[in-house]
Amino acid sequence: MSHIAVERNRRRQMNDHLKILRSLTPCFYIKRGDQASIIGGVIEFIKELHQVLQSLESKKRRKSLSPSPGPSPRPLQPSPRPADSSFGFKNVKELAACCNSPIADVEAKILGSNVILRTVSQRIPGQIVKIISVLEKHCFEVLHLNISSMEDTVLYSFVVKIGLECQLSVEELAVEVQQSFCAKAVYANEI
């Protein structure tokens, strides 16, 4: 009888913990309500948070090493990530590209018929409108947008649907979005 009570208590605790994990994870990471989907979604969310942390630490290091008061644009070169380099998880096949500059880090990766687009930068008024304009200009439809900020740094995370008329590669998308950040920097330098 005590074994049954212990097992019932363990299942109740497991369900309580899964409910908490589900409530802490953005809904688009969790596809279904079963335990495996919840845990898989939480893993994806933690990987994204880990990436944001690394990006913020990198930005902090660059800022401390940079003697100039403002960002200085450098030539943009897309750098595709190998498909098996996603935080130690093997056999993950995806097309991805990063395009980083002192102004912003941009990552785009294709997942099925959607693109996950993430940008990390300092807050720039009107920047989100510029990014959405770039996406719409190239036949992408914004399905989901998540905005996270910490002090003067902001993370925009988009889930966008690839339109039938879209002719852009993932590398070209990353460069186009990166250039939307650089337009502000060039304009600021001209003033």
KAHUPE-V688392 format. One record per residue. RES is the residue in three letters. D_CENTER is the distance of its C-alpha to the mean C-alpha in Angstrom with 2 decimals. Layout:
# KAHUPE-V688392
res->RES d_center->D_CENTER
res->RES d_center->D_CENTER
This chain:
# KAHUPE-V688392
res->MET d_center->49.35
res->SER d_center->47.38
res->HIS d_center->45.17
res->ILE d_center->44.23
res->ALA d_center->43.42
res->VAL d_center->41.29
res->GLU d_center->39.33
res->ARG d_center->38.94
res->ASN d_center->37.66
res->ARG d_center->35.16
res->ARG d_center->33.81
res->ARG d_center->33.67
res->GLN d_center->31.70
res->MET d_center->29.27
res->ASN d_center->28.80
res->ASP d_center->28.40
res->HIS d_center->25.70
res->LEU d_center->23.84
res->LYS d_center->24.18
res->ILE d_center->22.75
res->LEU d_center->19.72
res->ARG d_center->19.22
res->SER d_center->19.65
res->LEU d_center->17.08
res->THR d_center->14.28
res->PRO d_center->12.69
res->CYS d_center->14.94
res->PHE d_center->12.86
res->TYR d_center->12.13
res->ILE d_center->15.92
res->LYS d_center->17.82
res->ARG d_center->21.32
res->GLY d_center->23.20
res->ASP d_center->24.66
res->GLN d_center->24.19
res->ALA d_center->22.52
res->SER d_center->19.82
res->ILE d_center->19.23
res->ILE d_center->19.06
res->GLY d_center->16.81
res->GLY d_center->14.31
res->VAL d_center->14.62
res->ILE d_center->14.11
res->GLU d_center->10.74
res->PHE d_center->9.75
res->ILE d_center->11.45
res->LYS d_center->9.84
res->GLU d_center->6.33
res->LEU d_center->8.64
res->HIS d_center->10.48
res->GLN d_center->7.96
res->VAL d_center->7.58
res->LEU d_center->11.34
res->GLN d_center->12.06
res->SER d_center->10.51
res->LEU d_center->12.52
res->GLU d_center->15.47
res->SER d_center->15.43
res->LYS d_center->15.42
res->LYS d_center->18.19
res->ARG d_center->20.15
res->ARG d_center->19.98
res->LYS d_center->21.11
res->SER d_center->23.95
res->LEU d_center->25.09
res->SER d_center->25.03
res->PRO d_center->28.47
res->SER d_center->27.72
res->PRO d_center->26.93
res->GLY d_center->24.43
res->PRO d_center->21.76
res->SER d_center->23.45
res->PRO d_center->21.81
res->ARG d_center->22.26
res->PRO d_center->22.38
res->LEU d_center->19.15
res->GLN d_center->18.94
res->PRO d_center->16.26
res->SER d_center->15.90
res->PRO d_center->15.21
res->ARG d_center->14.18
res->PRO d_center->16.84
res->ALA d_center->16.27
res->ASP d_center->17.53
res->SER d_center->15.60
res->SER d_center->12.78
res->PHE d_center->13.79
res->GLY d_center->17.37
res->PHE d_center->17.13
res->LYS d_center->19.55
res->ASN d_center->20.25
res->VAL d_center->16.69
res->LYS d_center->17.17
res->GLU d_center->14.36
res->LEU d_center->14.20
res->ALA d_center->11.50
res->ALA d_center->11.84
res->CYS d_center->10.86
res->CYS d_center->12.78
res->ASN d_center->13.25
res->SER d_center->16.02
res->PRO d_center->17.45
res->ILE d_center->16.21
res->ALA d_center->12.45
res->ASP d_center->9.92
res->VAL d_center->8.32
res->GLU d_center->6.76
res->ALA d_center->7.88
res->LYS d_center->9.09
res->ILE d_center->11.88
res->LEU d_center->12.54
res->GLY d_center->16.08
res->SER d_center->16.70
res->ASN d_center->13.20
res->VAL d_center->10.29
res->ILE d_center->6.60
res->LEU d_center->5.65
res->ARG d_center->3.34
res->THR d_center->6.38
res->VAL d_center->8.17
res->SER d_center->11.86
res->GLN d_center->15.02
res->ARG d_center->15.90
res->ILE d_center->17.52
res->PRO d_center->19.58
res->GLY d_center->19.03
res->GLN d_center->15.86
res->ILE d_center->14.05
res->VAL d_center->17.24
res->LYS d_center->17.15
res->ILE d_center->13.72
res->ILE d_center->15.02
res->SER d_center->18.27
res->VAL d_center->16.89
res->LEU d_center->15.28
res->GLU d_center->18.58
res->LYS d_center->20.70
res->HIS d_center->19.45
res->CYS d_center->19.91
res->PHE d_center->16.45
res->GLU d_center->16.59
res->VAL d_center->13.95
res->LEU d_center->14.08
res->HIS d_center->11.72
res->LEU d_center->10.11
res->ASN d_center->8.97
res->ILE d_center->9.91
res->SER d_center->10.23
res->SER d_center->12.68
res->MET d_center->14.91
res->GLU d_center->18.01
res->ASP d_center->17.37
res->THR d_center->13.68
res->VAL d_center->11.07
res->LEU d_center->7.30
res->TYR d_center->6.86
res->SER d_center->4.60
res->PHE d_center->7.14
res->VAL d_center->9.00
res->VAL d_center->11.84
res->LYS d_center->15.11
res->ILE d_center->16.73
res->GLY d_center->20.13
res->LEU d_center->23.33
res->GLU d_center->24.19
res->CYS d_center->20.99
res->GLN d_center->22.15
res->LEU d_center->19.07
res->SER d_center->17.69
res->VAL d_center->14.04
res->GLU d_center->15.22
res->GLU d_center->16.96
res->LEU d_center->14.08
res->ALA d_center->12.06
res->VAL d_center->15.42
res->GLU d_center->16.20
res->VAL d_center->13.18
res->GLN d_center->13.95
res->GLN d_center->17.54
res->SER d_center->16.94
res->PHE d_center->16.17
res->CYS d_center->19.17
res->ALA d_center->21.50
res->LYS d_center->21.48
res->ALA d_center->22.24
res->VAL d_center->25.02
res->TYR d_center->26.45
res->ALA d_center->26.47
res->ASN d_center->28.26
res->GLU d_center->30.83
res->ILE d_center->31.81
